[in-house]
Structures are given as structure tokens and as C-alpha cells.
Amino acid sequence: MIRHILLIKFKEASASSDIEQIKNLFMAIPEKVEGVVSVEWGENDSPEGKNQGYTHSVLMTFADEAGRKNYLPHPEHEALKQVFGPLLDDIVVFDYQV
């Protein structure tokens, strides 16, 4: 399995309804893209204050390398990026093998 972590910093002008739409798009990915096992969405609530402005995260699990290779160019991923991209201030993407 492969974990795919996104740490997200939205633009200050991003509406909460737009962020909710992004969440819903991410949460639907496992039903639409073969090889994506699960998606978790979270909002930072750490009391440590070390999030450096990153407010949300996505933890996606791919079944294997084939699942990741299927997801990256997939039309559903491309459609998600079209909605997601204009709202982003910054993003960190980190993948690792389980």
C-alpha cells in the first residue's frame, strides 16, 4: 500500500462552501478511481501551533503502485485539480510505502 499525504494551505479568500466542495470531491475518489482504497479529510486542531498555516490534510491510500499510477493522470484527479488549484495558497505532497 502507498499513503499519499497532502497538507493544504488555502487562500484566505477561500469560502468555507468551496472548501466543503473540495472535501466532497476528495471523499468520492475511492468510488470513482480504481486502486484508491480510502480517503481521509482532516482539519488541523493541534494545540502546538506548528502547522505553519496549513489548515487541512488529506490522507489517501492506494492499493499499490498501479493504483497510484492510475490515479495521477485519471480524469477525476484532473477535474479535482481544476476546482482545487485556484483555492490553494500552498500544498505539501508526501507519499510513502506501507
Biopython code that builds the backbone (N, CA, C, O; Angstrom):
import numpy as np
from Bio.PDB.StructureBuilder import StructureBuilder

atoms = [
    (1, "MET", "N", (0.838, -1.180, 0.000)),
    (1, "MET", "CA", (0.000, 0.000, 0.000)),
    (1, "MET", "C", (0.886, 1.247, 0.000)),
    (1, "MET", "O", (2.030, 1.232, 0.454)),
    (2, "ILE", "N", (0.317, 2.303, -0.519)),
    (2, "ILE", "CA", (1.001, 3.594, -0.556)),
    (2, "ILE", "C", (0.097, 4.628, 0.102)),
    (2, "ILE", "O", (-1.091, 4.721, -0.210)),
    (3, "ARG", "N", (0.669, 5.395, 1.007)),
    (3, "ARG", "CA", (-0.047, 6.517, 1.606)),
    (3, "ARG", "C", (0.355, 7.785, 0.855)),
    (3, "ARG", "O", (1.525, 7.984, 0.528)),
    (4, "HIS", "N", (-0.619, 8.623, 0.594)),
    (4, "HIS", "CA", (-0.447, 9.868, -0.152)),
    (4, "HIS", "C", (-1.002, 10.965, 0.756)),
    (4, "HIS", "O", (-2.212, 11.058, 0.964)),
    (5, "ILE", "N", (-0.104, 11.797, 1.296)),
    (5, "ILE", "CA", (-0.490, 12.821, 2.261)),
    (5, "ILE", "C", (-0.425, 14.189, 1.606)),
    (5, "ILE", "O", (0.565, 14.528, 0.957)),
    (6, "LEU", "N", (-1.477, 14.970, 1.776)),
    (6, "LEU", "CA", (-1.497, 16.360, 1.341)),
    (6, "LEU", "C", (-1.678, 17.233, 2.573)),
    (6, "LEU", "O", (-2.576, 16.999, 3.382)),
    (7, "LEU", "N", (-0.827, 18.235, 2.712)),
    (7, "LEU", "CA", (-1.017, 19.277, 3.716)),
    (7, "LEU", "C", (-1.390, 20.519, 2.933)),
    (7, "LEU", "O", (-0.667, 20.924, 2.022)),
    (8, "ILE", "N", (-2.509, 21.122, 3.281)),
    (8, "ILE", "CA", (-3.127, 22.149, 2.442)),
    (8, "ILE", "C", (-3.209, 23.479, 3.179)),
    (8, "ILE", "O", (-3.620, 23.553, 4.337)),
    (9, "LYS", "N", (-2.805, 24.518, 2.471)),
    (9, "LYS", "CA", (-2.959, 25.890, 2.945)),
    (9, "LYS", "C", (-3.840, 26.587, 1.910)),
    (9, "LYS", "O", (-3.405, 26.849, 0.789)),
    (10, "PHE", "N", (-5.069, 26.883, 2.291)),
    (10, "PHE", "CA", (-5.994, 27.557, 1.389)),
    (10, "PHE", "C", (-5.742, 29.063, 1.388)),
    (10, "PHE", "O", (-5.255, 29.620, 2.372)),
    (11, "LYS", "N", (-6.073, 29.706, 0.293)),
    (11, "LYS", "CA", (-6.023, 31.168, 0.240)),
    (11, "LYS", "C", (-7.014, 31.713, 1.255)),
    (11, "LYS", "O", (-8.068, 31.118, 1.482)),
    (12, "GLU", "N", (-6.678, 32.842, 1.864)),
    (12, "GLU", "CA", (-7.552, 33.431, 2.885)),
    (12, "GLU", "C", (-8.944, 33.737, 2.354)),
    (12, "GLU", "O", (-9.920, 33.691, 3.102)),
    (13, "ALA", "N", (-9.039, 34.050, 1.068)),
    (13, "ALA", "CA", (-10.329, 34.395, 0.475)),
    (13, "ALA", "C", (-11.199, 33.174, 0.161)),
    (13, "ALA", "O", (-12.330, 33.332, -0.299)),
    (14, "SER", "N", (-10.697, 31.973, 0.397)),
    (14, "SER", "CA", (-11.468, 30.758, 0.093)),
    (14, "SER", "C", (-12.684, 30.655, 0.997)),
    (14, "SER", "O", (-12.577, 30.721, 2.222)),
    (15, "ALA", "N", (-13.833, 30.495, 0.377)),
    (15, "ALA", "CA", (-15.081, 30.367, 1.139)),
    (15, "ALA", "C", (-15.189, 28.973, 1.744)),
    (15, "ALA", "O", (-14.710, 27.997, 1.168)),
    (16, "SER", "N", (-15.817, 28.890, 2.901)),
    (16, "SER", "CA", (-15.994, 27.587, 3.541)),
    (16, "SER", "C", (-16.812, 26.644, 2.659)),
    (16, "SER", "O", (-16.601, 25.432, 2.694)),
    (17, "SER", "N", (-17.734, 27.179, 1.875)),
    (17, "SER", "CA", (-18.514, 26.331, 0.958)),
    (17, "SER", "C", (-17.625, 25.748, -0.137)),
    (17, "SER", "O", (-17.844, 24.615, -0.567)),
    (18, "ASP", "N", (-16.630, 26.501, -0.592)),
    (18, "ASP", "CA", (-15.689, 25.981, -1.596)),
    (18, "ASP", "C", (-14.817, 24.880, -0.994)),
    (18, "ASP", "O", (-14.549, 23.869, -1.643)),
    (19, "ILE", "N", (-14.382, 25.079, 0.234)),
    (19, "ILE", "CA", (-13.576, 24.058, 0.910)),
    (19, "ILE", "C", (-14.395, 22.796, 1.128)),
    (19, "ILE", "O", (-13.879, 21.689, 0.975)),
    (20, "GLU", "N", (-15.649, 22.949, 1.479)),
    (20, "GLU", "CA", (-16.543, 21.785, 1.648)),
    (20, "GLU", "C", (-16.714, 21.045, 0.325)),
    (20, "GLU", "O", (-16.750, 19.814, 0.308)),
    (21, "GLN", "N", (-16.819, 21.774, -0.774)),
    (21, "GLN", "CA", (-16.917, 21.145, -2.096)),
    (21, "GLN", "C", (-15.663, 20.324, -2.393)),
    (21, "GLN", "O", (-15.761, 19.212, -2.912)),
    (22, "ILE", "N", (-14.493, 20.861, -2.069)),
    (22, "ILE", "CA", (-13.233, 20.132, -2.271)),
    (22, "ILE", "C", (-13.232, 18.855, -1.437)),
    (22, "ILE", "O", (-12.859, 17.787, -1.924)),
    (23, "LYS", "N", (-13.646, 18.970, -0.194)),
    (23, "LYS", "CA", (-13.722, 17.788, 0.674)),
    (23, "LYS", "C", (-14.598, 16.716, 0.040)),
    (23, "LYS", "O", (-14.204, 15.550, -0.014)),
    (24, "ASN", "N", (-15.770, 17.090, -0.436)),
    (24, "ASN", "CA", (-16.695, 16.130, -1.033)),
    (24, "ASN", "C", (-16.106, 15.476, -2.278)),
    (24, "ASN", "O", (-16.304, 14.282, -2.507)),
    (25, "LEU", "N", (-15.383, 16.254, -3.083)),
    (25, "LEU", "CA", (-14.737, 15.694, -4.269)),
    (25, "LEU", "C", (-13.676, 14.665, -3.878)),
    (25, "LEU", "O", (-13.591, 13.595, -4.481)),
    (26, "PHE", "N", (-12.877, 14.987, -2.877)),
    (26, "PHE", "CA", (-11.868, 14.033, -2.411)),
    (26, "PHE", "C", (-12.520, 12.765, -1.868)),
    (26, "PHE", "O", (-12.090, 11.655, -2.182)),
    (27, "MET", "N", (-13.553, 12.933, -1.060)),
    (27, "MET", "CA", (-14.178, 11.777, -0.415)),
    (27, "MET", "C", (-14.833, 10.826, -1.424)),
    (27, "MET", "O", (-15.021, 9.646, -1.127)),
    (28, "ALA", "N", (-15.179, 11.328, -2.606)),
    (28, "ALA", "CA", (-15.801, 10.498, -3.640)),
    (28, "ALA", "C", (-14.786, 9.727, -4.488)),
    (28, "ALA", "O", (-15.166, 8.829, -5.240)),
    (29, "ILE", "N", (-13.515, 10.066, -4.374)),
    (29, "ILE", "CA", (-12.490, 9.468, -5.234)),
    (29, "ILE", "C", (-12.432, 7.932, -5.154)),
    (29, "ILE", "O", (-12.329, 7.293, -6.201)),
    (30, "PRO", "N", (-12.493, 7.311, -3.969)),
    (30, "PRO", "CA", (-12.394, 5.849, -3.942)),
    (30, "PRO", "C", (-13.480, 5.135, -4.758)),
    (30, "PRO", "O", (-13.251, 4.040, -5.271)),
    (31, "GLU", "N", (-14.646, 5.748, -4.877)),
    (31, "GLU", "CA", (-15.727, 5.146, -5.652)),
    (31, "GLU", "C", (-15.521, 5.314, -7.152)),
    (31, "GLU", "O", (-16.132, 4.607, -7.953)),
    (32, "LYS", "N", (-14.656, 6.257, -7.528)),
    (32, "LYS", "CA", (-14.503, 6.610, -8.931)),
    (32, "LYS", "C", (-13.185, 6.177, -9.554)),
    (32, "LYS", "O", (-13.078, 6.080, -10.776)),
    (33, "VAL", "N", (-12.181, 5.915, -8.722)),
    (33, "VAL", "CA", (-10.848, 5.621, -9.250)),
    (33, "VAL", "C", (-10.363, 4.283, -8.709)),
    (33, "VAL", "O", (-10.161, 4.119, -7.506)),
    (34, "GLU", "N", (-10.182, 3.348, -9.601)),
    (34, "GLU", "CA", (-9.689, 2.027, -9.210)),
    (34, "GLU", "C", (-8.282, 2.147, -8.630)),
    (34, "GLU", "O", (-7.417, 2.822, -9.189)),
    (35, "GLY", "N", (-8.076, 1.485, -7.512)),
    (35, "GLY", "CA", (-6.765, 1.495, -6.863)),
    (35, "GLY", "C", (-6.671, 2.452, -5.699)),
    (35, "GLY", "O", (-5.707, 2.399, -4.936)),
    (36, "VAL", "N", (-7.662, 3.340, -5.541)),
    (36, "VAL", "CA", (-7.712, 4.216, -4.369)),
    (36, "VAL", "C", (-8.578, 3.500, -3.331)),
    (36, "VAL", "O", (-9.783, 3.325, -3.517)),
    (37, "VAL", "N", (-7.947, 3.099, -2.253)),
    (37, "VAL", "CA", (-8.620, 2.303, -1.225)),
    (37, "VAL", "C", (-9.447, 3.178, -0.292)),
    (37, "VAL", "O", (-10.577, 2.833, 0.053)),
    (38, "SER", "N", (-8.873, 4.324, 0.118)),
    (38, "SER", "CA", (-9.583, 5.178, 1.067)),
    (38, "SER", "C", (-9.054, 6.603, 1.000)),
    (38, "SER", "O", (-7.953, 6.863, 0.516)),
    (39, "VAL", "N", (-9.886, 7.525, 1.508)),
    (39, "VAL", "CA", (-9.505, 8.927, 1.649)),
    (39, "VAL", "C", (-9.989, 9.411, 3.009)),
    (39, "VAL", "O", (-11.131, 9.165, 3.396)),
    (40, "GLU", "N", (-9.115, 10.097, 3.722)),
    (40, "GLU", "CA", (-9.489, 10.759, 4.970)),
    (40, "GLU", "C", (-9.236, 12.250, 4.793)),
    (40, "GLU", "O", (-8.253, 12.650, 4.170)),
    (41, "TRP", "N", (-10.115, 13.058, 5.334)),
    (41, "TRP", "CA", (-10.015, 14.520, 5.284)),
    (41, "TRP", "C", (-9.950, 15.007, 6.715)),
    (41, "TRP", "O", (-10.713, 14.542, 7.562)),
    (42, "GLY", "N", (-9.056, 15.931, 6.998)),
    (42, "GLY", "CA", (-8.976, 16.458, 8.354)),
    (42, "GLY", "C", (-8.641, 17.928, 8.375)),
    (42, "GLY", "O", (-8.014, 18.458, 7.458)),
    (43, "GLU", "N", (-9.077, 18.587, 9.457)),
    (43, "GLU", "CA", (-8.767, 19.988, 9.681)),
    (43, "GLU", "C", (-7.877, 20.065, 10.918)),
    (43, "GLU", "O", (-8.150, 19.428, 11.935)),
    (44, "ASN", "N", (-6.813, 20.852, 10.815)),
    (44, "ASN", "CA", (-5.859, 20.945, 11.906)),
    (44, "ASN", "C", (-6.534, 21.389, 13.208)),
    (44, "ASN", "O", (-7.284, 22.364, 13.234)),
    (45, "ASP", "N", (-6.255, 20.663, 14.271)),
    (45, "ASP", "CA", (-6.720, 21.094, 15.592)),
    (45, "ASP", "C", (-5.613, 20.907, 16.637)),
    (45, "ASP", "O", (-5.883, 20.795, 17.833)),
    (46, "SER", "N", (-4.365, 20.875, 16.162)),
    (46, "SER", "CA", (-3.239, 20.703, 17.069)),
    (46, "SER", "C", (-3.077, 21.935, 17.960)),
    (46, "SER", "O", (-3.137, 23.065, 17.476)),
    (47, "PRO", "N", (-2.874, 21.720, 19.252)),
    (47, "PRO", "CA", (-2.649, 22.846, 20.159)),
    (47, "PRO", "C", (-1.207, 23.352, 20.123)),
    (47, "PRO", "O", (-0.885, 24.339, 20.786)),
    (48, "GLU", "N", (-0.332, 22.688, 19.354)),
    (48, "GLU", "CA", (1.087, 23.047, 19.361)),
    (48, "GLU", "C", (1.417, 24.299, 18.552)),
    (48, "GLU", "O", (2.447, 24.931, 18.786)),
    (49, "GLY", "N", (0.553, 24.664, 17.603)),
    (49, "GLY", "CA", (0.799, 25.861, 16.815)),
    (49, "GLY", "C", (1.967, 25.745, 15.848)),
    (49, "GLY", "O", (2.626, 26.741, 15.550)),
    (50, "LYS", "N", (2.226, 24.548, 15.360)),
    (50, "LYS", "CA", (3.360, 24.324, 14.459)),
    (50, "LYS", "C", (2.920, 23.962, 13.045)),
    (50, "LYS", "O", (3.703, 23.395, 12.282)),
    (51, "ASN", "N", (1.700, 24.276, 12.691)),
    (51, "ASN", "CA", (1.167, 23.885, 11.391)),
    (51, "ASN", "C", (1.585, 24.818, 10.256)),
    (51, "ASN", "O", (1.299, 24.534, 9.093)),
    (52, "GLN", "N", (2.249, 25.913, 10.569)),
    (52, "GLN", "CA", (2.795, 26.836, 9.579)),
    (52, "GLN", "C", (1.756, 27.307, 8.551)),
    (52, "GLN", "O", (2.070, 27.517, 7.379)),
    (53, "GLY", "N", (0.527, 27.464, 9.015)),
    (53, "GLY", "CA", (-0.530, 27.974, 8.146)),
    (53, "GLY", "C", (-1.280, 26.909, 7.366)),
    (53, "GLY", "O", (-2.263, 27.218, 6.693)),
    (54, "TYR", "N", (-0.834, 25.655, 7.445)),
    (54, "TYR", "CA", (-1.547, 24.561, 6.774)),
    (54, "TYR", "C", (-2.735, 24.195, 7.652)),
    (54, "TYR", "O", (-2.577, 23.879, 8.832)),
    (55, "THR", "N", (-3.917, 24.240, 7.068)),
    (55, "THR", "CA", (-5.137, 24.093, 7.857)),
    (55, "THR", "C", (-5.856, 22.770, 7.652)),
    (55, "THR", "O", (-6.632, 22.349, 8.511)),
    (56, "HIS", "N", (-5.607, 22.101, 6.516)),
    (56, "HIS", "CA", (-6.323, 20.874, 6.192)),
    (56, "HIS", "C", (-5.348, 19.812, 5.698)),
    (56, "HIS", "O", (-4.236, 20.112, 5.263)),
    (57, "SER", "N", (-5.795, 18.565, 5.779)),
    (57, "SER", "CA", (-4.989, 17.468, 5.258)),
    (57, "SER", "C", (-5.882, 16.451, 4.562)),
    (57, "SER", "O", (-7.077, 16.335, 4.837)),
    (58, "VAL", "N", (-5.258, 15.730, 3.662)),
    (58, "VAL", "CA", (-5.887, 14.586, 3.007)),
    (58, "VAL", "C", (-4.911, 13.428, 3.153)),
    (58, "VAL", "O", (-3.718, 13.571, 2.885)),
    (59, "LEU", "N", (-5.425, 12.288, 3.579)),
    (59, "LEU", "CA", (-4.645, 11.058, 3.620)),
    (59, "LEU", "C", (-5.340, 10.071, 2.699)),
    (59, "LEU", "O", (-6.439, 9.596, 2.987)),
    (60, "MET", "N", (-4.687, 9.774, 1.597)),
    (60, "MET", "CA", (-5.237, 8.861, 0.604)),
    (60, "MET", "C", (-4.411, 7.579, 0.635)),
    (60, "MET", "O", (-3.188, 7.634, 0.766)),
    (61, "THR", "N", (-5.060, 6.441, 0.517)),
    (61, "THR", "CA", (-4.355, 5.169, 0.472)),
    (61, "THR", "C", (-4.589, 4.518, -0.883)),
    (61, "THR", "O", (-5.724, 4.312, -1.315)),
    (62, "PHE", "N", (-3.480, 4.201, -1.537)),
    (62, "PHE", "CA", (-3.521, 3.458, -2.795)),
    (62, "PHE", "C", (-3.240, 1.997, -2.494)),
    (62, "PHE", "O", (-2.438, 1.685, -1.614)),
    (63, "ALA", "N", (-3.892, 1.104, -3.214)),
    (63, "ALA", "CA", (-3.677, -0.328, -3.009)),
    (63, "ALA", "C", (-2.225, -0.705, -3.277)),
    (63, "ALA", "O", (-1.651, -1.542, -2.580)),
    (64, "ASP", "N", (-1.634, -0.073, -4.302)),
    (64, "ASP", "CA", (-0.274, -0.394, -4.712)),
    (64, "ASP", "C", (0.203, 0.660, -5.712)),
    (64, "ASP", "O", (-0.480, 1.658, -5.946)),
    (65, "GLU", "N", (1.362, 0.435, -6.288)),
    (65, "GLU", "CA", (1.910, 1.387, -7.253)),
    (65, "GLU", "C", (0.998, 1.544, -8.470)),
    (65, "GLU", "O", (0.882, 2.635, -9.027)),
    (66, "ALA", "N", (0.360, 0.465, -8.874)),
    (66, "ALA", "CA", (-0.564, 0.540, -10.010)),
    (66, "ALA", "C", (-1.731, 1.480, -9.699)),
    (66, "ALA", "O", (-2.192, 2.209, -10.577)),
    (67, "GLY", "N", (-2.204, 1.463, -8.462)),
    (67, "GLY", "CA", (-3.283, 2.361, -8.061)),
    (67, "GLY", "C", (-2.857, 3.816, -8.133)),
    (67, "GLY", "O", (-3.615, 4.670, -8.595)),
    (68, "ARG", "N", (-1.641, 4.099, -7.675)),
    (68, "ARG", "CA", (-1.138, 5.476, -7.753)),
    (68, "ARG", "C", (-0.965, 5.901, -9.207)),
    (68, "ARG", "O", (-1.319, 7.019, -9.582)),
    (69, "LYS", "N", (-0.423, 5.009, -10.015)),
    (69, "LYS", "CA", (-0.229, 5.319, -11.437)),
    (69, "LYS", "C", (-1.570, 5.522, -12.142)),
    (69, "LYS", "O", (-1.653, 6.293, -13.098)),
    (70, "ASN", "N", (-2.597, 4.853, -11.690)),
    (70, "ASN", "CA", (-3.931, 5.038, -12.263)),
    (70, "ASN", "C", (-4.522, 6.386, -11.845)),
    (70, "ASN", "O", (-5.155, 7.068, -12.652)),
    (71, "TYR", "N", (-4.316, 6.764, -10.594)),
    (71, "TYR", "CA", (-4.906, 7.989, -10.047)),
    (71, "TYR", "C", (-4.300, 9.262, -10.634)),
    (71, "TYR", "O", (-5.034, 10.168, -11.028)),
    (72, "LEU", "N", (-2.992, 9.340, -10.695)),
    (72, "LEU", "CA", (-2.329, 10.605, -11.047)),
    (72, "LEU", "C", (-2.811, 11.196, -12.374)),
    (72, "LEU", "O", (-3.085, 12.396, -12.415)),
    (73, "PRO", "N", (-2.932, 10.423, -13.467)),
    (73, "PRO", "CA", (-3.421, 11.016, -14.715)),
    (73, "PRO", "C", (-4.945, 10.865, -14.908)),
    (73, "PRO", "O", (-5.479, 11.268, -15.941)),
    (74, "HIS", "N", (-5.625, 10.300, -13.937)),
    (74, "HIS", "CA", (-7.049, 9.978, -14.073)),
    (74, "HIS", "C", (-7.882, 11.249, -14.282)),
    (74, "HIS", "O", (-7.592, 12.277, -13.670)),
    (75, "PRO", "N", (-8.910, 11.195, -15.133)),
    (75, "PRO", "CA", (-9.778, 12.365, -15.354)),
    (75, "PRO", "C", (-10.418, 12.912, -14.075)),
    (75, "PRO", "O", (-10.625, 14.120, -13.965)),
    (76, "GLU", "N", (-10.731, 12.053, -13.114)),
    (76, "GLU", "CA", (-11.304, 12.522, -11.844)),
    (76, "GLU", "C", (-10.279, 13.347, -11.056)),
    (76, "GLU", "O", (-10.638, 14.331, -10.410)),
    (77, "HIS", "N", (-9.018, 12.948, -11.110)),
    (77, "HIS", "CA", (-7.961, 13.716, -10.444)),
    (77, "HIS", "C", (-7.764, 15.053, -11.152)),
    (77, "HIS", "O", (-7.593, 16.085, -10.503)),
    (78, "GLU", "N", (-7.788, 15.032, -12.466)),
    (78, "GLU", "CA", (-7.640, 16.269, -13.236)),
    (78, "GLU", "C", (-8.796, 17.235, -12.950)),
    (78, "GLU", "O", (-8.582, 18.439, -12.813)),
    (79, "ALA", "N", (-10.005, 16.711, -12.862)),
    (79, "ALA", "CA", (-11.178, 17.550, -12.564)),
    (79, "ALA", "C", (-11.065, 18.133, -11.152)),
    (79, "ALA", "O", (-11.397, 19.298, -10.929)),
    (80, "LEU", "N", (-10.601, 17.328, -10.213)),
    (80, "LEU", "CA", (-10.402, 17.793, -8.842)),
    (80, "LEU", "C", (-9.388, 18.935, -8.808)),
    (80, "LEU", "O", (-9.608, 19.937, -8.128)),
    (81, "LYS", "N", (-8.285, 18.794, -9.533)),
    (81, "LYS", "CA", (-7.258, 19.837, -9.552)),
    (81, "LYS", "C", (-7.787, 21.137, -10.143)),
    (81, "LYS", "O", (-7.358, 22.215, -9.731)),
    (82, "GLN", "N", (-8.703, 21.060, -11.092)),
    (82, "GLN", "CA", (-9.270, 22.270, -11.688)),
    (82, "GLN", "C", (-10.053, 23.088, -10.673)),
    (82, "GLN", "O", (-10.024, 24.318, -10.713)),
    (83, "VAL", "N", (-10.751, 22.415, -9.763)),
    (83, "VAL", "CA", (-11.530, 23.096, -8.725)),
    (83, "VAL", "C", (-10.631, 23.488, -7.550)),
    (83, "VAL", "O", (-10.779, 24.567, -6.977)),
    (84, "PHE", "N", (-9.718, 22.619, -7.207)),
    (84, "PHE", "CA", (-8.855, 22.748, -6.044)),
    (84, "PHE", "C", (-7.767, 23.805, -6.242)),
    (84, "PHE", "O", (-7.523, 24.616, -5.349)),
    (85, "GLY", "N", (-7.123, 23.800, -7.392)),
    (85, "GLY", "CA", (-5.975, 24.654, -7.667)),
    (85, "GLY", "C", (-6.180, 26.135, -7.387)),
    (85, "GLY", "O", (-5.334, 26.748, -6.735)),
    (86, "PRO", "N", (-7.269, 26.731, -7.853)),
    (86, "PRO", "CA", (-7.459, 28.169, -7.635)),
    (86, "PRO", "C", (-7.633, 28.573, -6.164)),
    (86, "PRO", "O", (-7.482, 29.746, -5.821)),
    (87, "LEU", "N", (-7.947, 27.617, -5.308)),
    (87, "LEU", "CA", (-8.145, 27.918, -3.882)),
    (87, "LEU", "C", (-6.874, 27.759, -3.056)),
    (87, "LEU", "O", (-6.818, 28.185, -1.902)),
    (88, "LEU", "N", (-5.845, 27.139, -3.656)),
    (88, "LEU", "CA", (-4.628, 26.821, -2.921)),
    (88, "LEU", "C", (-3.691, 28.003, -2.780)),
    (88, "LEU", "O", (-3.430, 28.740, -3.731)),
    (89, "ASP", "N", (-3.193, 28.160, -1.565)),
    (89, "ASP", "CA", (-2.079, 29.068, -1.325)),
    (89, "ASP", "C", (-0.787, 28.262, -1.403)),
    (89, "ASP", "O", (0.202, 28.717, -1.978)),
    (90, "ASP", "N", (-0.800, 27.050, -0.815)),
    (90, "ASP", "CA", (0.366, 26.168, -0.838)),
    (90, "ASP", "C", (-0.092, 24.752, -0.517)),
    (90, "ASP", "O", (-1.157, 24.540, 0.061)),
    (91, "ILE", "N", (0.746, 23.783, -0.911)),
    (91, "ILE", "CA", (0.445, 22.384, -0.639)),
    (91, "ILE", "C", (1.749, 21.616, -0.492)),
    (91, "ILE", "O", (2.730, 21.900, -1.179)),
    (92, "VAL", "N", (1.750, 20.647, 0.401)),
    (92, "VAL", "CA", (2.849, 19.694, 0.540)),
    (92, "VAL", "C", (2.283, 18.333, 0.184)),
    (92, "VAL", "O", (1.233, 17.941, 0.694)),
    (93, "VAL", "N", (2.971, 17.610, -0.688)),
    (93, "VAL", "CA", (2.565, 16.262, -1.073)),
    (93, "VAL", "C", (3.677, 15.313, -0.655)),
    (93, "VAL", "O", (4.846, 15.529, -0.977)),
    (94, "PHE", "N", (3.306, 14.262, 0.062)),
    (94, "PHE", "CA", (4.290, 13.314, 0.599)),
    (94, "PHE", "C", (3.708, 11.916, 0.475)),
    (94, "PHE", "O", (2.630, 11.638, 0.999)),
    (95, "ASP", "N", (4.418, 11.039, -0.216)),
    (95, "ASP", "CA", (3.987, 9.647, -0.375)),
    (95, "ASP", "C", (4.985, 8.723, 0.312)),
    (95, "ASP", "O", (6.181, 9.010, 0.363)),
    (96, "TYR", "N", (4.477, 7.603, 0.844)),
    (96, "TYR", "CA", (5.371, 6.581, 1.389)),
    (96, "TYR", "C", (4.722, 5.209, 1.282)),
    (96, "TYR", "O", (3.498, 5.081, 1.242)),
    (97, "GLN", "N", (5.571, 4.186, 1.237)),
    (97, "GLN", "CA", (5.131, 2.802, 1.167)),
    (97, "GLN", "C", (4.799, 2.309, 2.571)),
    (97, "GLN", "O", (5.511, 2.601, 3.532)),
    (98, "VAL", "N", (3.705, 1.559, 2.673)),
    (98, "VAL", "CA", (3.320, 0.971, 3.958)),
    (98, "VAL", "C", (3.847, -0.451, 3.997)),
    (98, "VAL", "O", (3.648, -1.157, 4.985)),
]
sb = StructureBuilder()
sb.init_structure("model")
sb.init_model(0)
sb.init_chain("A")
sb.init_seg("    ")
for serial, (resi, resn, name, xyz) in enumerate(atoms, 1):
    if name == "N":
        sb.init_residue(resn, " ", resi, " ")
    sb.init_atom(name, np.array(xyz, "f"), 0.0, 1.0, " ", f" {name:<3s}", serial, name[0])
structure = sb.get_structure()
